[in-house]
Amino acid sequence: MKIGILGSGSVGQAIATGLAEHGHEAKIGTRDPSKLKDFLAKAPKGISVGSFSEAAAFGEVIALATNWGGTENALKLAEAKNLDGKVLIDITNPLDFSKGVPGLAVSGANSAGESVQRWVPGAKVVKTLNIVNSNTMIHPQLQEGLPDMFVAGNDAGAKATVAGILKQFGWPEPVDLGHIEHARYLEALAMIWINIAIPTKTWSLAFKLLRK
Ligand SMILES: NC(=O)c1ccc[n+]([C@@H]2O[C@H](COP(=O)([O-])OP(=O)(O)OC[C@H]3O[C@@H](n4cnc5c(N)ncnc54)[C@H](OP(=O)(O)O)[C@@H]3O)[C@@H](O)[C@H]2O)c1
């Protein structure tokens, strides 16, 4: 599969690496391809870099891993025509650092996932992976066990495609939370993770759903 990754930070790089490990081709989109020179030199085969538009055009599936403040602009640069009809994996968290401690810039009756779906109505947005650190997104097995991952999105086929990718990364079958509106709860869950991680300085944390 060819996957276009909008975002060149630690998440974009981790996702590209995980995909390349499984024989997929990934193109990372950025406004400044030169900044990935060192990463590319050490990266596995199958990863390339281009503009946001080139990455979006390249991908059969798109992963979105941009800083929240730049997300709408990155999607504009990616161009709606390159995203139309495609599965878009939204990994963003709408973090607001203006008060010193991280909070959510969008919450309550809205979420980043829903905003992204509104900004690119032609894409099939699936919210997932935003509740763990980039290091845990691929090879999620932790010392205390294999955590669960959740998906939220309006399109069942898109969620099945994302489940396939998650399973290749090492996750069990993801828990389906329903429509993209439920991205609200995944973004709130990310705040639980962040609020445990900061004081304990332990970022490799994840959630497990246990049933009786
Ligand atoms: N880091 C984690 O472990 C983690 C875990 C879960 C969720 N997340 C979420 O995943 C997303 C990515 O996180 P990250 O740490 O990998 O990277 P990041 O530093 O939050 O974002 C980097 C990306 O944002 C883009 N960007 C910033 N401002 C922009 C603008 N005005 N217009 C267009 N693009 C802009 C950058 O583009 P350029 O390449 O052009 O500079 C870059 O590709 C965030 O929403 C974060 O909250 C992160």
The ligand as an ORCA input file, in Angstrom:
! r2SCAN-3c Opt
* xyz 0 1
  N       4.425     13.166     19.702
  C       3.645     12.195     20.158
  O       4.126     11.227     20.773
  C       2.167     12.248     19.877
  C       1.342     11.222     20.379
  C      -0.025     11.247     20.083
  C      -0.541     12.276     19.320
  N       0.298     13.271     18.859
  C      -0.269     14.319     18.025
  O       0.209     14.064     16.701
  C       0.439     15.304     16.000
  C       1.898     15.337     15.525
  O       2.759     15.350     16.630
  P       4.360     15.374     16.440
  O       4.915     15.441     17.811
  O       4.790     14.297     15.539
  O       4.655     16.681     15.639
  P       4.308     18.226     15.855
  O       5.569     18.917     16.179
  O       3.142     18.383     16.765
  O       3.836     18.626     14.362
  C       4.754     18.650     13.343
  C       4.076     18.847     12.027
  O       3.128     19.926     12.062
  C       3.301     20.688     10.882
  N       2.882     22.081     11.046
  C       3.085     22.896     12.100
  N       2.590     24.136     11.836
  C       2.098     24.095     10.575
  C       1.474     25.032      9.729
  N       1.232     26.293     10.126
  N       1.074     24.643      8.506
  C       1.287     23.370      8.085
  N       1.892     22.428      8.832
  C       2.284     22.784     10.067
  C       4.797     20.641     10.623
  O       5.010     20.937      9.266
  P       6.489     21.093      8.662
  O       6.992     19.693      8.495
  O       6.250     21.789      7.391
  O       7.275     21.874      9.666
  C       5.108     19.203     10.964
  O       4.940     18.376      9.833
  C       0.083     16.416     17.002
  O      -1.247     16.832     16.768
  C       0.212     15.722     18.361
  O      -0.598     16.317     19.355
  C       1.628     13.279     19.132
*
